[in-house]
Structures are given as C-alpha cells and as structure tokens.
Amino acid sequence: MHRIIFFIFISLIMYNSHASTNIACFIASEKNHIIKQEGNCSKRHAPCSTFKIAISLMGYNEGILIDENIPEFSFKNNYTAYLESWKQPQNPTTWIKNSCVWFSRIITKKLGQKKFKDYIIKFNYGNKDILGDKGKNNGLTNSWLSSSLQISPIEQIKFLQKLNNNTLPVSLKAQKLTRNILFAKELINGWKLYGKTDTGSDSKNQQN
C-alpha cells in the first residue's frame, strides 16, 4: 500500500506568499482530519497557480485533456510568457511542472463561460466569483489570477480531500489523471509527494 503526502504543502506555499502583509497559514490534514493548523487559515486569497488543479479536473472530465502527455499545444506569439519554459510546447504534465498560464487559458476557453461557471459551483470553490477584473470581462482567463476568485486554505484542504477520496463531481478518470500530473517525487520509506506550488498577490495584475 502506497503512503502518500498529498497536497500538504500547497497552502503553506500559497499563503506564505502574502507574508509581507502579515498573513500566513500552515495547515495539514490526514484522513480528512486537520492535524496541524497555524495562522489565519480562513481568510480567502486568489488561488493563482493552485487553480490548475481545478482546471485539470474540468479538462479531463470534458475530454479536452486526454492523458498525462496528450494533448500538446504549441506556444504562439500572442501568448503571455513570463518564463522561457512557457515558450516551449506544453502537455498536461509540463503544464503543471512549468505552471504555464497560457495552457490554462486554452482549457478554460474551450470549456466556455457556462461550463466553467457550472464546475466552479459544483466544486463549491471558494467565493465562486469568476467575473474577473472589474470592467474587463476577462473572468474566463483571469478570474483566478489575483482577481475575483478567492479561496481560503481551509476550503482548499476540503477540496483536496475530496480529490484524494475520489468524491468530486467529475469522473474517477479525471480525478486519477489529475493526481498523476500532480506527482512531485518519491520520498523515503515508500512515501510519495503530490502537490502544486503557487506564487501570487492580493493585488491585481500579478499573475503566476
């Protein structure tokens, strides 16, 4: 039986990014029980790159994503590329590894506004606000990037527990493949680490 450390570090990394505003949280759970909690873990923040977990579930459930390596999309000059790695072709595995924003946007655009909103509601994801930046009509591509959509560490933990338990309102295949691309590395004594890092800001316009 595999022993898994599943997403324990996401909230720590995600919310320590706001340390400059004196907001920090560490939270860890095991078998659906919170075993350690420090700091303000109920305050909501933008999910930024951790939202790729939700986008992955949507993409696999709709057949936009096929497996760990298919589809592969090529970089186009009109795509945003803050990192050199984003200028290379991306598949689901490299998308997560490189935290590539333009790949996320391809998926959400293929979903369309109605399906995107429906998934956010079914997932009960944070404040469920996908309007995006005020007056810009960019919710489908920007709402999770230091914008309108926000979620707390405690809400993240509950969402991830459901993913770990295969109880989210998507197919078992979508949940399994999402976990596969979130695999980080083998640890000692048979433990495996899964997760997604994040960098973000409470202010608008910073994206990752």
C-alpha positions in Angstrom: 0.0 0.0 0.0 1.5 3.4 -1.0 1.8 6.0 1.6 1.0 9.5 0.3 1.7 13.0 1.3 -1.0 14.6 -0.8 -1.0 18.4 -1.2 0.1 19.1 2.4 2.4 21.9 1.3 0.1 23.8 -1.0 -1.5 26.1 1.5 1.8 26.7 3.2 3.5 27.8 0.0 0.5 29.6 -1.3 -0.3 31.7 1.7 3.2 32.4 2.8 3.5 34.3 -0.4 1.5 37.0 1.4 3.9 37.2 4.4 4.6 40.8 3.5 1.1 41.7 4.6 1.4 39.7 7.8 -1.0 36.9 6.6 0.3 33.4 6.8 -1.1 30.0 7.2 0.1 26.4 7.7 -2.5 23.7 7.6 -2.1 19.9 7.3 -4.7 17.2 7.2 -4.6 13.4 7.4 -7.6 11.1 6.7 -10.0 14.0 6.4 -8.9 15.5 9.8 -6.9 18.6 10.3 -3.9 17.6 12.4 -2.0 20.9 12.4 -3.1 24.5 11.8 -1.3 27.8 12.4 -2.1 31.3 11.4 -5.1 32.7 9.6 -6.4 29.8 7.5 -10.0 31.1 7.0 -9.1 34.2 5.0 -9.6 33.9 1.3 -7.0 34.7 -1.3 -6.6 34.2 -5.0 -5.8 30.6 -5.8 -3.4 31.6 -8.7 -1.4 28.5 -9.8 -3.1 26.1 -7.4 -6.3 26.6 -9.5 -4.6 24.5 -12.2 -5.8 21.5 -10.1 -9.5 22.5 -10.7 -8.8 23.3 -14.3 -7.2 19.9 -14.8 -10.3 18.2 -13.4 -12.5 20.2 -15.7 -10.3 19.5 -18.7 -10.1 15.7 -18.2 -13.8 15.4 -17.4 -14.7 17.2 -20.7 -12.1 15.3 -22.8 -10.1 18.4 -23.6 -7.2 16.7 -21.8 -6.6 13.0 -22.7 -3.8 11.7 -20.5 -0.6 12.8 -18.9 1.0 13.7 -22.3 -1.9 14.5 -24.6 -2.8 17.0 -25.9 0.3 19.0 -26.7 -0.1 22.7 -27.5 2.5 24.9 -29.1 3.4 28.4 -28.0 2.1 31.3 -30.1 3.5 34.8 -30.1 0.3 36.3 -28.8 0.5 34.2 -25.6 1.8 35.6 -22.4 5.2 34.1 -21.5 6.9 35.3 -18.3 9.3 32.3 -18.3 11.4 30.8 -21.1 9.9 27.4 -20.3 6.5 28.7 -21.4 7.7 29.3 -24.9 8.1 25.6 -25.4 5.3 23.2 -26.4 3.3 22.1 -23.3 1.4 18.9 -22.4 -0.6 18.3 -19.2 2.5 17.2 -17.3 4.7 20.1 -18.4 1.8 22.5 -17.9 1.7 21.6 -14.2 5.5 21.4 -13.9 6.1 24.8 -15.6 3.0 26.4 -14.2 2.1 27.7 -17.7 -0.7 30.2 -17.7 -1.4 30.2 -21.4 -2.1 26.4 -21.3 -4.7 27.0 -18.6 -6.4 29.6 -20.7 -6.7 27.3 -23.7 -8.6 24.8 -21.5 -10.9 27.4 -20.0 -11.7 29.0 -23.4 -12.5 25.5 -24.8 -14.8 25.0 -21.8 -16.7 28.2 -22.3 -18.2 30.5 -19.7 -21.3 28.4 -18.9 -19.4 25.1 -18.3 -16.6 27.0 -16.4 -19.1 28.6 -14.1 -21.0 25.3 -13.6 -17.9 23.5 -12.5 -17.0 26.2 -10.0 -20.4 25.9 -8.5 -20.3 22.1 -8.4 -16.9 22.2 -6.8 -18.2 24.8 -4.3 -14.9 26.5 -5.0 -14.2 29.4 -2.6 -16.3 32.5 -3.2 -17.3 31.1 -6.7 -16.7 34.6 -8.2 -15.5 34.3 -11.8 -16.2 37.8 -13.0 -12.5 38.6 -13.3 -11.1 42.1 -13.2 -13.7 44.8 -12.9 -14.9 46.1 -16.2 -12.6 43.9 -18.3 -14.9 40.9 -19.0 -11.9 38.5 -18.5 -13.2 36.0 -16.0 -12.7 33.0 -18.2 -9.0 33.7 -18.5 -8.1 35.8 -15.4 -10.5 35.3 -12.5 -8.1 33.1 -10.6 -5.1 35.3 -11.1 -5.1 37.7 -8.2 -8.6 38.7 -9.3 -12.2 38.0 -8.3 -12.0 34.2 -7.5 -10.8 33.6 -4.0 -10.5 30.6 -1.7 -9.2 30.0 1.9 -6.6 27.4 3.0 -9.4 25.5 4.9 -11.6 25.5 1.8 -8.6 24.3 -0.3 -8.0 21.4 2.1 -11.6 20.3 1.9 -11.4 20.5 -1.9 -8.2 18.4 -2.0 -9.6 15.9 0.5 -12.4 15.2 -1.9 -9.9 14.8 -4.8 -7.9 12.4 -2.7 -11.1 10.4 -1.9 -12.4 10.4 -5.4 -15.6 12.3 -4.3 -15.5 15.3 -6.5 -18.4 15.7 -9.1 -16.3 14.6 -12.0 -15.3 11.2 -13.4 -12.9 8.9 -11.5 -10.7 9.0 -14.5 -10.5 12.8 -14.3 -9.5 12.6 -10.6 -6.9 9.9 -11.2 -5.2 11.7 -14.1 -5.2 14.9 -12.2 -3.4 13.2 -9.3 -1.0 11.7 -11.8 0.2 15.0 -13.2 0.5 16.4 -9.6 3.0 13.8 -8.6 6.2 15.5 -7.4 8.6 12.9 -6.2 9.3 9.7 -4.3 10.2 10.2 -0.6 11.8 7.8 1.9 10.0 4.8 3.3 7.6 4.5 0.4 6.0 7.9 0.8 5.0 9.9 -2.3 4.6 13.6 -2.6 1.9 15.2 -4.7 1.2 18.9 -4.9 1.1 22.3 -6.7 3.1 25.3 -5.8 1.8 28.9 -6.1 3.0 32.5 -6.1 0.5 35.3 -6.0 -0.5 38.6 -4.6 -3.7 40.1 -3.2 -3.2 43.0 -5.6 -4.4 42.9 -9.2 -2.1 42.3 -12.2 0.4 40.0 -10.7 0.0 36.6 -12.3 1.6 33.1 -12.0 
